[in-house]
Amino acid sequence: MNEEMSAGGGLQPKVEPPAGAKSIGGNKQLIFGILIAIILLGAVIGFTVWQEQQKQTSFIEEVDRKLSDEDRKVYEDRLVEAERFIAEAKDNQEKSDALVYKAVQLSGLGKLAEARDVFIQAAEVNPENFNIYVHLYQVYFEMGNYQQAEASIQKSLELLPNNPDAWRRYLLLAVEKLDWSESEIRDLYALAEAAVKEKTDIFTSFAGYLESIGDISGAIEQWQKAQEAHPESYEIYEAEIQRLRNKF
């Protein structure tokens, strides 16, 4: 009998799908299969992208310093000594100094990632020590992590704005490793010149940069500034000026 009992107790005609029509269950299975395929494809693509990002963001963790056995032992002995200094530290200053000492030895052994971690510990103990961030800059620079190197040297300059060594490192990073425009680099040199008292190294560095981009007149001007700032080396700087004039 082609009838079904209704919810109210009456009989209702049984509805049959049209001939040739696919069942709803079959459609659900098809849709489910398509969704699973999309999810799996997305997972494969996502993993590939993640792998590529890992390659792009992976940094050098250790380098071979080509140390002799004797030199290696010196660093290793100092590491033992550093651990004792850390354990015996009476205040945060002593502890941060001992941590820096330890990190320097690790860096000397080429263990850059370990040195970085210990320098970070030192910064946490004594965050106002500008020199720790200079050390961090150097480790990040060697690791190839130039964004963190920049952040570290900026922090050091925030704590001691007139430190010429930090400015030289920042300028080196900007010129050689950061994708900065010429105007940005010129602006950074201007900031460095305004910040430091002893400007000779800034002048000579800027002269080298200007020569590299073909601004010979500008380079000569910087060597002349160096002559005025450091007359003891007048003849050395004059030789550079004459060399550049011969390029005209």
Beta strands, then each sheet from edge to edge (+ up, - down):
strand 1: 3-5
strand 2: 11-13
sheet 1: 1+ 2-
end
